[in-house]
Amino acid sequence: MTAPTTRRMAEVSAAEALWLLESTGQGRLVHFQRGSAVVRPAVHVLQYGHLIVRTPTQEAALADRVALTYQADEIKGPGGTGWTVTVTGPAEVVTDTDEAAHYRRTLPGWTHGPHDTLVRIRPQAVNGFRFLSPETM
């Protein structure tokens, strides 16, 4: 039997959530394919109000998406303190050759070839939470 935890989640503003997102470079891109959620590791950068994501996913799987979801977190154990951020918004595959070359230099990828895609997400829904321990409440 374990003792009940006194940790809690505190919602943060969209501005703070984006600030937290900028403090890390890795997360997960989420999309649906054949009725199932697909989660892929990804790296990201926020620039000019857009979230640029590089992920090991085939371009064809993302090309027709109206919106995509990106999630990142930083959780420290064993206390479980940290934060989580989720961003959803209209998305498009980065197809401009020069722009794609820039982001491929800027963002390290896991794979190269057909499973290496750059996506631009315009954040519309931004949600964030901090995980607090009794000492930080």
CNS distance restraints for C-alpha pairs under 8 A (distance, minus, plus):
assign (resid   6 and name CA) (resid 133 and name CA) 6.86 0.50 0.50
assign (resid   6 and name CA) (resid 134 and name CA) 6.19 0.50 0.50
assign (resid   7 and name CA) (resid 131 and name CA) 6.97 0.50 0.50
assign (resid   7 and name CA) (resid 132 and name CA) 5.55 0.50 0.50
assign (resid   7 and name CA) (resid 133 and name CA) 4.72 0.50 0.50
assign (resid   7 and name CA) (resid 134 and name CA) 6.18 0.50 0.50
assign (resid   8 and name CA) (resid 131 and name CA) 5.89 0.50 0.50
assign (resid   8 and name CA) (resid 132 and name CA) 5.40 0.50 0.50
assign (resid   8 and name CA) (resid 133 and name CA) 6.86 0.50 0.50
assign (resid   9 and name CA) (resid 129 and name CA) 6.04 0.50 0.50
assign (resid   9 and name CA) (resid 130 and name CA) 5.63 0.50 0.50
assign (resid   9 and name CA) (resid 131 and name CA) 4.71 0.50 0.50
assign (resid   9 and name CA) (resid 132 and name CA) 6.18 0.50 0.50
assign (resid  10 and name CA) (resid 129 and name CA) 5.34 0.50 0.50
assign (resid  10 and name CA) (resid 130 and name CA) 5.21 0.50 0.50
assign (resid  10 and name CA) (resid 131 and name CA) 6.54 0.50 0.50
assign (resid  10 and name CA) (resid 132 and name CA) 7.32 0.50 0.50
assign (resid  11 and name CA) (resid 127 and name CA) 7.77 0.50 0.50
assign (resid  11 and name CA) (resid 128 and name CA) 5.85 0.50 0.50
assign (resid  11 and name CA) (resid 129 and name CA) 4.33 0.50 0.50
assign (resid  11 and name CA) (resid 130 and name CA) 6.43 0.50 0.50
assign (resid  12 and name CA) (resid  16 and name CA) 6.10 0.50 0.50
assign (resid  12 and name CA) (resid  17 and name CA) 6.28 0.50 0.50
assign (resid  12 and name CA) (resid 127 and name CA) 7.48 0.50 0.50
assign (resid  12 and name CA) (resid 128 and name CA) 5.37 0.50 0.50
assign (resid  12 and name CA) (resid 129 and name CA) 5.48 0.50 0.50
assign (resid  12 and name CA) (resid 130 and name CA) 6.99 0.50 0.50
assign (resid  13 and name CA) (resid  17 and name CA) 6.12 0.50 0.50
assign (resid  13 and name CA) (resid 127 and name CA) 7.50 0.50 0.50
assign (resid  13 and name CA) (resid 128 and name CA) 7.00 0.50 0.50
assign (resid  14 and name CA) (resid  18 and name CA) 6.20 0.50 0.50
assign (resid  14 and name CA) (resid 126 and name CA) 5.35 0.50 0.50
assign (resid  14 and name CA) (resid 127 and name CA) 6.16 0.50 0.50
assign (resid  14 and name CA) (resid 128 and name CA) 6.91 0.50 0.50
assign (resid  15 and name CA) (resid  19 and name CA) 6.26 0.50 0.50
assign (resid  16 and name CA) (resid  20 and name CA) 6.15 0.50 0.50
assign (resid  16 and name CA) (resid 128 and name CA) 7.82 0.50 0.50
assign (resid  17 and name CA) (resid  21 and name CA) 6.18 0.50 0.50
assign (resid  17 and name CA) (resid  85 and name CA) 5.91 0.50 0.50
assign (resid  17 and name CA) (resid 126 and name CA) 7.00 0.50 0.50
assign (resid  17 and name CA) (resid 127 and name CA) 6.60 0.50 0.50
assign (resid  17 and name CA) (resid 128 and name CA) 4.98 0.50 0.50
assign (resid  17 and name CA) (resid 129 and name CA) 7.63 0.50 0.50
assign (resid  18 and name CA) (resid  22 and name CA) 6.22 0.50 0.50
assign (resid  18 and name CA) (resid  85 and name CA) 7.75 0.50 0.50
assign (resid  18 and name CA) (resid 126 and name CA) 7.61 0.50 0.50
assign (resid  19 and name CA) (resid  23 and name CA) 6.68 0.50 0.50
assign (resid  20 and name CA) (resid  24 and name CA) 7.29 0.50 0.50
assign (resid  20 and name CA) (resid  83 and name CA) 7.85 0.50 0.50
assign (resid  20 and name CA) (resid  85 and name CA) 7.59 0.50 0.50
assign (resid  21 and name CA) (resid  25 and name CA) 7.67 0.50 0.50
assign (resid  21 and name CA) (resid  72 and name CA) 6.83 0.50 0.50
assign (resid  21 and name CA) (resid  73 and name CA) 7.86 0.50 0.50
assign (resid  21 and name CA) (resid  85 and name CA) 6.71 0.50 0.50
assign (resid  22 and name CA) (resid  45 and name CA) 7.01 0.50 0.50
assign (resid  22 and name CA) (resid  46 and name CA) 6.56 0.50 0.50
assign (resid  24 and name CA) (resid  72 and name CA) 7.94 0.50 0.50
assign (resid  24 and name CA) (resid  74 and name CA) 7.98 0.50 0.50
assign (resid  25 and name CA) (resid  43 and name CA) 5.41 0.50 0.50
assign (resid  25 and name CA) (resid  44 and name CA) 5.38 0.50 0.50
assign (resid  25 and name CA) (resid  45 and name CA) 6.64 0.50 0.50
assign (resid  26 and name CA) (resid  41 and name CA) 7.44 0.50 0.50
assign (resid  26 and name CA) (resid  42 and name CA) 5.74 0.50 0.50
assign (resid  26 and name CA) (resid  43 and name CA) 4.35 0.50 0.50
assign (resid  26 and name CA) (resid  44 and name CA) 6.16 0.50 0.50
assign (resid  26 and name CA) (resid  72 and name CA) 6.59 0.50 0.50
assign (resid  27 and name CA) (resid  41 and name CA) 5.99 0.50 0.50
assign (resid  27 and name CA) (resid  42 and name CA) 5.33 0.50 0.50
assign (resid  27 and name CA) (resid  43 and name CA) 6.11 0.50 0.50
assign (resid  27 and name CA) (resid  44 and name CA) 7.46 0.50 0.50
assign (resid  27 and name CA) (resid  70 and name CA) 7.03 0.50 0.50
assign (resid  27 and name CA) (resid  71 and name CA) 5.58 0.50 0.50
assign (resid  27 and name CA) (resid  72 and name CA) 4.14 0.50 0.50
assign (resid  27 and name CA) (resid  73 and name CA) 6.97 0.50 0.50
assign (resid  28 and name CA) (resid  39 and name CA) 6.21 0.50 0.50
assign (resid  28 and name CA) (resid  40 and name CA) 5.39 0.50 0.50
assign (resid  28 and name CA) (resid  41 and name CA) 4.54 0.50 0.50
assign (resid  28 and name CA) (resid  42 and name CA) 5.23 0.50 0.50
assign (resid  28 and name CA) (resid  43 and name CA) 7.88 0.50 0.50
assign (resid  28 and name CA) (resid  70 and name CA) 5.68 0.50 0.50
assign (resid  28 and name CA) (resid  71 and name CA) 5.22 0.50 0.50
assign (resid  28 and name CA) (resid  72 and name CA) 6.24 0.50 0.50
assign (resid  29 and name CA) (resid  39 and name CA) 5.68 0.50 0.50
assign (resid  29 and name CA) (resid  40 and name CA) 5.28 0.50 0.50
assign (resid  29 and name CA) (resid  41 and name CA) 6.40 0.50 0.50
assign (resid  29 and name CA) (resid  42 and name CA) 6.24 0.50 0.50
assign (resid  29 and name CA) (resid  53 and name CA) 7.95 0.50 0.50
assign (resid  29 and name CA) (resid  55 and name CA) 7.28 0.50 0.50
assign (resid  29 and name CA) (resid  68 and name CA) 7.44 0.50 0.50
assign (resid  29 and name CA) (resid  69 and name CA) 6.04 0.50 0.50
assign (resid  29 and name CA) (resid  70 and name CA) 4.59 0.50 0.50
assign (resid  29 and name CA) (resid  71 and name CA) 6.55 0.50 0.50
assign (resid  30 and name CA) (resid  37 and name CA) 6.72 0.50 0.50
assign (resid  30 and name CA) (resid  38 and name CA) 5.64 0.50 0.50
assign (resid  30 and name CA) (resid  39 and name CA) 4.63 0.50 0.50
assign (resid  30 and name CA) (resid  40 and name CA) 6.61 0.50 0.50
assign (resid  30 and name CA) (resid  68 and name CA) 6.53 0.50 0.50
assign (resid  30 and name CA) (resid  69 and name CA) 5.20 0.50 0.50
assign (resid  30 and name CA) (resid  70 and name CA) 6.00 0.50 0.50
assign (resid  30 and name CA) (resid  71 and name CA) 7.74 0.50 0.50
assign (resid  31 and name CA) (resid  37 and name CA) 5.76 0.50 0.50
assign (resid  31 and name CA) (resid  38 and name CA) 5.34 0.50 0.50
assign (resid  31 and name CA) (resid  39 and name CA) 6.77 0.50 0.50
assign (resid  31 and name CA) (resid  62 and name CA) 7.83 0.50 0.50
assign (resid  31 and name CA) (resid  68 and name CA) 6.01 0.50 0.50
assign (resid  31 and name CA) (resid  69 and name CA) 6.74 0.50 0.50
assign (resid  32 and name CA) (resid  36 and name CA) 5.33 0.50 0.50
assign (resid  32 and name CA) (resid  37 and name CA) 4.45 0.50 0.50
assign (resid  32 and name CA) (resid  38 and name CA) 5.64 0.50 0.50
assign (resid  33 and name CA) (resid  37 and name CA) 6.44 0.50 0.50
assign (resid  33 and name CA) (resid  38 and name CA) 6.58 0.50 0.50
assign (resid  33 and name CA) (resid  61 and name CA) 7.44 0.50 0.50
assign (resid  40 and name CA) (resid  55 and name CA) 6.67 0.50 0.50
assign (resid  40 and name CA) (resid  56 and name CA) 6.80 0.50 0.50
assign (resid  40 and name CA) (resid  57 and name CA) 7.19 0.50 0.50
assign (resid  41 and name CA) (resid  55 and name CA) 6.27 0.50 0.50
assign (resid  41 and name CA) (resid  56 and name CA) 7.19 0.50 0.50
assign (resid  42 and name CA) (resid  53 and name CA) 6.41 0.50 0.50
assign (resid  42 and name CA) (resid  54 and name CA) 5.56 0.50 0.50
assign (resid  42 and name CA) (resid  55 and name CA) 4.47 0.50 0.50
assign (resid  42 and name CA) (resid  56 and name CA) 7.17 0.50 0.50
assign (resid  42 and name CA) (resid 109 and name CA) 7.87 0.50 0.50
assign (resid  43 and name CA) (resid  53 and name CA) 5.74 0.50 0.50
assign (resid  43 and name CA) (resid  54 and name CA) 5.41 0.50 0.50
assign (resid  43 and name CA) (resid  55 and name CA) 6.71 0.50 0.50
assign (resid  43 and name CA) (resid 107 and name CA) 6.49 0.50 0.50
assign (resid  43 and name CA) (resid 108 and name CA) 7.25 0.50 0.50
assign (resid  43 and name CA) (resid 109 and name CA) 7.40 0.50 0.50
assign (resid  44 and name CA) (resid  51 and name CA) 6.71 0.50 0.50
assign (resid  44 and name CA) (resid  52 and name CA) 5.45 0.50 0.50
assign (resid  44 and name CA) (resid  53 and name CA) 4.42 0.50 0.50
assign (resid  44 and name CA) (resid  54 and name CA) 6.30 0.50 0.50
assign (resid  44 and name CA) (resid 107 and name CA) 6.92 0.50 0.50
assign (resid  45 and name CA) (resid  51 and name CA) 5.91 0.50 0.50
assign (resid  45 and name CA) (resid  52 and name CA) 5.37 0.50 0.50
assign (resid  45 and name CA) (resid  53 and name CA) 6.80 0.50 0.50
assign (resid  45 and name CA) (resid 107 and name CA) 7.74 0.50 0.50
assign (resid  46 and name CA) (resid  50 and name CA) 5.68 0.50 0.50
assign (resid  46 and name CA) (resid  51 and name CA) 4.59 0.50 0.50
assign (resid  46 and name CA) (resid  52 and name CA) 6.21 0.50 0.50
assign (resid  47 and name CA) (resid  51 and name CA) 6.46 0.50 0.50
assign (resid  47 and name CA) (resid  52 and name CA) 7.31 0.50 0.50
assign (resid  49 and name CA) (resid 122 and name CA) 7.02 0.50 0.50
assign (resid  49 and name CA) (resid 123 and name CA) 7.66 0.50 0.50
assign (resid  50 and name CA) (resid 120 and name CA) 6.38 0.50 0.50
assign (resid  50 and name CA) (resid 121 and name CA) 5.74 0.50 0.50
assign (resid  50 and name CA) (resid 122 and name CA) 4.93 0.50 0.50
assign (resid  50 and name CA) (resid 123 and name CA) 6.64 0.50 0.50
assign (resid  51 and name CA) (resid 120 and name CA) 5.72 0.50 0.50
assign (resid  51 and name CA) (resid 121 and name CA) 5.05 0.50 0.50
assign (resid  51 and name CA) (resid 122 and name CA) 6.38 0.50 0.50
assign (resid  51 and name CA) (resid 123 and name CA) 7.09 0.50 0.50
assign (resid  52 and name CA) (resid 118 and name CA) 6.92 0.50 0.50
assign (resid  52 and name CA) (resid 119 and name CA) 5.72 0.50 0.50
assign (resid  52 and name CA) (resid 120 and name CA) 4.63 0.50 0.50
assign (resid  52 and name CA) (resid 121 and name CA) 6.39 0.50 0.50
assign (resid  53 and name CA) (resid 118 and name CA) 5.58 0.50 0.50
assign (resid  53 and name CA) (resid 119 and name CA) 5.14 0.50 0.50
assign (resid  53 and name CA) (resid 120 and name CA) 6.41 0.50 0.50
assign (resid  53 and name CA) (resid 121 and name CA) 7.75 0.50 0.50
assign (resid  54 and name CA) (resid 104 and name CA) 7.92 0.50 0.50
assign (resid  54 and name CA) (resid 107 and name CA) 6.80 0.50 0.50
assign (resid  54 and name CA) (resid 108 and name CA) 7.93 0.50 0.50
assign (resid  54 and name CA) (resid 109 and name CA) 6.56 0.50 0.50
assign (resid  54 and name CA) (resid 116 and name CA) 6.92 0.50 0.50
assign (resid  54 and name CA) (resid 117 and name CA) 5.63 0.50 0.50
assign (resid  54 and name CA) (resid 118 and name CA) 4.53 0.50 0.50
assign (resid  54 and name CA) (resid 119 and name CA) 6.49 0.50 0.50
assign (resid  55 and name CA) (resid 109 and name CA) 6.95 0.50 0.50
assign (resid  55 and name CA) (resid 110 and name CA) 7.51 0.50 0.50
assign (resid  55 and name CA) (resid 115 and name CA) 7.69 0.50 0.50
assign (resid  55 and name CA) (resid 116 and name CA) 5.81 0.50 0.50
assign (resid  55 and name CA) (resid 117 and name CA) 5.50 0.50 0.50
assign (resid  55 and name CA) (resid 118 and name CA) 6.62 0.50 0.50
assign (resid  56 and name CA) (resid 109 and name CA) 7.40 0.50 0.50
assign (resid  56 and name CA) (resid 110 and name CA) 6.34 0.50 0.50
assign (resid  56 and name CA) (resid 111 and name CA) 6.04 0.50 0.50
assign (resid  56 and name CA) (resid 115 and name CA) 4.72 0.50 0.50
assign (resid  56 and name CA) (resid 116 and name CA) 4.62 0.50 0.50
assign (resid  56 and name CA) (resid 117 and name CA) 6.33 0.50 0.50
assign (resid  57 and name CA) (resid  61 and name CA) 7.03 0.50 0.50
assign (resid  57 and name CA) (resid  62 and name CA) 7.78 0.50 0.50
assign (resid  57 and name CA) (resid 114 and name CA) 7.73 0.50 0.50
assign (resid  57 and name CA) (resid 115 and name CA) 4.63 0.50 0.50
assign (resid  57 and name CA) (resid 116 and name CA) 5.81 0.50 0.50
assign (resid  57 and name CA) (resid 117 and name CA) 5.98 0.50 0.50
assign (resid  58 and name CA) (resid  62 and name CA) 7.13 0.50 0.50
assign (resid  58 and name CA) (resid 114 and name CA) 5.62 0.50 0.50
assign (resid  58 and name CA) (resid 115 and name CA) 4.49 0.50 0.50
assign (resid  58 and name CA) (resid 116 and name CA) 6.48 0.50 0.50
assign (resid  58 and name CA) (resid 117 and name CA) 6.39 0.50 0.50
assign (resid  59 and name CA) (resid  63 and name CA) 5.85 0.50 0.50
assign (resid  59 and name CA) (resid  93 and name CA) 7.21 0.50 0.50
assign (resid  59 and name CA) (resid 114 and name CA) 7.18 0.50 0.50
assign (resid  59 and name CA) (resid 115 and name CA) 7.22 0.50 0.50
assign (resid  59 and name CA) (resid 116 and name CA) 7.49 0.50 0.50
assign (resid  59 and name CA) (resid 117 and name CA) 5.55 0.50 0.50
assign (resid  60 and name CA) (resid  64 and name CA) 7.63 0.50 0.50
assign (resid  62 and name CA) (resid  92 and name CA) 7.87 0.50 0.50
assign (resid  62 and name CA) (resid  93 and name CA) 7.13 0.50 0.50
assign (resid  63 and name CA) (resid  92 and name CA) 6.76 0.50 0.50
assign (resid  63 and name CA) (resid  93 and name CA) 6.09 0.50 0.50
assign (resid  65 and name CA) (resid  91 and name CA) 6.79 0.50 0.50
assign (resid  65 and name CA) (resid  92 and name CA) 7.50 0.50 0.50
assign (resid  66 and name CA) (resid  90 and name CA) 5.53 0.50 0.50
assign (resid  66 and name CA) (resid  91 and name CA) 6.12 0.50 0.50
assign (resid  66 and name CA) (resid  92 and name CA) 7.87 0.50 0.50
assign (resid  67 and name CA) (resid  88 and name CA) 6.69 0.50 0.50
assign (resid  67 and name CA) (resid  89 and name CA) 4.98 0.50 0.50
assign (resid  67 and name CA) (resid  90 and name CA) 4.10 0.50 0.50
assign (resid  67 and name CA) (resid  91 and name CA) 5.13 0.50 0.50
assign (resid  67 and name CA) (resid 121 and name CA) 7.71 0.50 0.50
assign (resid  68 and name CA) (resid  88 and name CA) 5.64 0.50 0.50
assign (resid  68 and name CA) (resid  89 and name CA) 5.86 0.50 0.50
assign (resid  68 and name CA) (resid  90 and name CA) 6.51 0.50 0.50
assign (resid  68 and name CA) (resid  91 and name CA) 5.97 0.50 0.50
assign (resid  68 and name CA) (resid 121 and name CA) 7.06 0.50 0.50
assign (resid  69 and name CA) (resid  86 and name CA) 6.96 0.50 0.50
assign (resid  69 and name CA) (resid  87 and name CA) 5.61 0.50 0.50
assign (resid  69 and name CA) (resid  88 and name CA) 4.32 0.50 0.50
assign (resid  69 and name CA) (resid  89 and name CA) 6.83 0.50 0.50
assign (resid  70 and name CA) (resid  86 and name CA) 5.72 0.50 0.50
assign (resid  70 and name CA) (resid  87 and name CA) 5.17 0.50 0.50
assign (resid  70 and name CA) (resid  88 and name CA) 6.39 0.50 0.50
assign (resid  71 and name CA) (resid  84 and name CA) 7.38 0.50 0.50
assign (resid  71 and name CA) (resid  85 and name CA) 5.69 0.50 0.50
assign (resid  71 and name CA) (resid  86 and name CA) 4.41 0.50 0.50
assign (resid  71 and name CA) (resid  87 and name CA) 6.37 0.50 0.50
assign (resid  72 and name CA) (resid  84 and name CA) 5.91 0.50 0.50
assign (resid  72 and name CA) (resid  85 and name CA) 5.48 0.50 0.50
assign (resid  72 and name CA) (resid  86 and name CA) 6.67 0.50 0.50
assign (resid  73 and name CA) (resid  82 and name CA) 7.52 0.50 0.50
assign (resid  73 and name CA) (resid  83 and name CA) 5.55 0.50 0.50
assign (resid  73 and name CA) (resid  84 and name CA) 4.13 0.50 0.50
assign (resid  73 and name CA) (resid  85 and name CA) 6.12 0.50 0.50
assign (resid  74 and name CA) (resid  82 and name CA) 5.38 0.50 0.50
assign (resid  74 and name CA) (resid  83 and name CA) 5.49 0.50 0.50
assign (resid  74 and name CA) (resid  84 and name CA) 6.53 0.50 0.50
assign (resid  75 and name CA) (resid  80 and name CA) 5.72 0.50 0.50
assign (resid  75 and name CA) (resid  81 and name CA) 5.61 0.50 0.50
assign (resid  75 and name CA) (resid  82 and name CA) 4.38 0.50 0.50
assign (resid  75 and name CA) (resid  83 and name CA) 6.16 0.50 0.50
assign (resid  75 and name CA) (resid  84 and name CA) 7.86 0.50 0.50
assign (resid  75 and name CA) (resid 131 and name CA) 7.97 0.50 0.50
assign (resid  76 and name CA) (resid  80 and name CA) 5.19 0.50 0.50
assign (resid  76 and name CA) (resid  81 and name CA) 5.32 0.50 0.50
assign (resid  76 and name CA) (resid  82 and name CA) 5.89 0.50 0.50
assign (resid  77 and name CA) (resid  81 and name CA) 6.96 0.50 0.50
assign (resid  79 and name CA) (resid 133 and name CA) 6.86 0.50 0.50
assign (resid  80 and name CA) (resid 131 and name CA) 6.87 0.50 0.50
assign (resid  80 and name CA) (resid 132 and name CA) 7.85 0.50 0.50
assign (resid  80 and name CA) (resid 133 and name CA) 7.63 0.50 0.50
assign (resid  81 and name CA) (resid 130 and name CA) 7.42 0.50 0.50
assign (resid  81 and name CA) (resid 131 and name CA) 4.76 0.50 0.50
assign (resid  81 and name CA) (resid 132 and name CA) 5.33 0.50 0.50
assign (resid  81 and name CA) (resid 133 and name CA) 6.18 0.50 0.50
assign (resid  82 and name CA) (resid 130 and name CA) 5.68 0.50 0.50
assign (resid  82 and name CA) (resid 131 and name CA) 5.09 0.50 0.50
assign (resid  82 and name CA) (resid 132 and name CA) 7.09 0.50 0.50
assign (resid  83 and name CA) (resid 128 and name CA) 7.20 0.50 0.50
assign (resid  83 and name CA) (resid 129 and name CA) 5.48 0.50 0.50
assign (resid  83 and name CA) (resid 130 and name CA) 4.14 0.50 0.50
assign (resid  83 and name CA) (resid 131 and name CA) 5.55 0.50 0.50
assign (resid  84 and name CA) (resid 128 and name CA) 5.60 0.50 0.50
assign (resid  84 and name CA) (resid 129 and name CA) 5.45 0.50 0.50
assign (resid  84 and name CA) (resid 130 and name CA) 6.59 0.50 0.50
assign (resid  85 and name CA) (resid 126 and name CA) 7.25 0.50 0.50
assign (resid  85 and name CA) (resid 127 and name CA) 5.66 0.50 0.50
assign (resid  85 and name CA) (resid 128 and name CA) 4.26 0.50 0.50
assign (resid  85 and name CA) (resid 129 and name CA) 6.61 0.50 0.50
assign (resid  86 and name CA) (resid 125 and name CA) 7.95 0.50 0.50
assign (resid  86 and name CA) (resid 126 and name CA) 5.85 0.50 0.50
assign (resid  86 and name CA) (resid 127 and name CA) 5.23 0.50 0.50
assign (resid  86 and name CA) (resid 128 and name CA) 6.36 0.50 0.50
assign (resid  87 and name CA) (resid 123 and name CA) 5.88 0.50 0.50
assign (resid  87 and name CA) (resid 124 and name CA) 7.32 0.50 0.50
assign (resid  87 and name CA) (resid 125 and name CA) 5.73 0.50 0.50
assign (resid  87 and name CA) (resid 126 and name CA) 4.62 0.50 0.50
assign (resid  87 and name CA) (resid 127 and name CA) 6.54 0.50 0.50
assign (resid  88 and name CA) (resid 121 and name CA) 7.57 0.50 0.50
assign (resid  88 and name CA) (resid 122 and name CA) 7.82 0.50 0.50
assign (resid  88 and name CA) (resid 123 and name CA) 5.70 0.50 0.50
assign (resid  88 and name CA) (resid 124 and name CA) 5.99 0.50 0.50
assign (resid  88 and name CA) (resid 125 and name CA) 5.14 0.50 0.50
assign (resid  88 and name CA) (resid 126 and name CA) 6.59 0.50 0.50
assign (resid  89 and name CA) (resid 121 and name CA) 5.83 0.50 0.50
assign (resid  89 and name CA) (resid 122 and name CA) 5.25 0.50 0.50
assign (resid  89 and name CA) (resid 123 and name CA) 4.75 0.50 0.50
assign (resid  89 and name CA) (resid 124 and name CA) 4.85 0.50 0.50
assign (resid  89 and name CA) (resid 125 and name CA) 6.41 0.50 0.50
assign (resid  90 and name CA) (resid 121 and name CA) 5.72 0.50 0.50
assign (resid  90 and name CA) (resid 122 and name CA) 5.52 0.50 0.50
assign (resid  90 and name CA) (resid 123 and name CA) 7.29 0.50 0.50
assign (resid  90 and name CA) (resid 124 and name CA) 7.59 0.50 0.50
assign (resid  91 and name CA) (resid 119 and name CA) 6.64 0.50 0.50
assign (resid  91 and name CA) (resid 120 and name CA) 5.48 0.50 0.50
assign (resid  91 and name CA) (resid 121 and name CA) 4.34 0.50 0.50
assign (resid  91 and name CA) (resid 122 and name CA) 6.38 0.50 0.50
assign (resid  92 and name CA) (resid 119 and name CA) 5.63 0.50 0.50
assign (resid  92 and name CA) (resid 120 and name CA) 5.37 0.50 0.50
assign (resid  92 and name CA) (resid 121 and name CA) 6.71 0.50 0.50
assign (resid  93 and name CA) (resid 117 and name CA) 7.30 0.50 0.50
assign (resid  93 and name CA) (resid 118 and name CA) 5.86 0.50 0.50
assign (resid  93 and name CA) (resid 119 and name CA) 4.36 0.50 0.50
assign (resid  93 and name CA) (resid 120 and name CA) 6.20 0.50 0.50
assign (resid  94 and name CA) (resid  99 and name CA) 7.37 0.50 0.50
assign (resid  94 and name CA) (resid 100 and name CA) 6.17 0.50 0.50
assign (resid  94 and name CA) (resid 117 and name CA) 7.96 0.50 0.50
assign (resid  94 and name CA) (resid 118 and name CA) 5.44 0.50 0.50
assign (resid  94 and name CA) (resid 119 and name CA) 5.40 0.50 0.50
assign (resid  94 and name CA) (resid 120 and name CA) 6.31 0.50 0.50
assign (resid  95 and name CA) (resid  99 and name CA) 7.72 0.50 0.50
assign (resid  95 and name CA) (resid 100 and name CA) 6.57 0.50 0.50
assign (resid  96 and name CA) (resid 100 and name CA) 5.93 0.50 0.50
assign (resid  97 and name CA) (resid 101 and name CA) 6.10 0.50 0.50
assign (resid  98 and name CA) (resid 102 and name CA) 6.25 0.50 0.50
assign (resid  99 and name CA) (resid 103 and name CA) 6.39 0.50 0.50
assign (resid 100 and name CA) (resid 104 and name CA) 6.05 0.50 0.50
assign (resid 100 and name CA) (resid 118 and name CA) 7.06 0.50 0.50
assign (resid 101 and name CA) (resid 105 and name CA) 6.29 0.50 0.50
assign (resid 102 and name CA) (resid 106 and name CA) 6.20 0.50 0.50
assign (resid 103 and name CA) (resid 107 and name CA) 5.65 0.50 0.50
assign (resid 103 and name CA) (resid 118 and name CA) 7.75 0.50 0.50
assign (resid 104 and name CA) (resid 108 and name CA) 6.70 0.50 0.50
assign (resid 104 and name CA) (resid 109 and name CA) 7.47 0.50 0.50
assign (resid 109 and name CA) (resid 116 and name CA) 7.12 0.50 0.50
assign (resid 110 and name CA) (resid 116 and name CA) 7.72 0.50 0.50
assign (resid 111 and name CA) (resid 115 and name CA) 6.39 0.50 0.50
assign (resid 111 and name CA) (resid 116 and name CA) 5.88 0.50 0.50
assign (resid 112 and name CA) (resid 116 and name CA) 5.35 0.50 0.50
assign (resid 132 and name CA) (resid 136 and name CA) 5.84 0.50 0.50
assign (resid 132 and name CA) (resid 137 and name CA) 6.25 0.50 0.50
assign (resid 133 and name CA) (resid 137 and name CA) 6.42 0.50 0.50
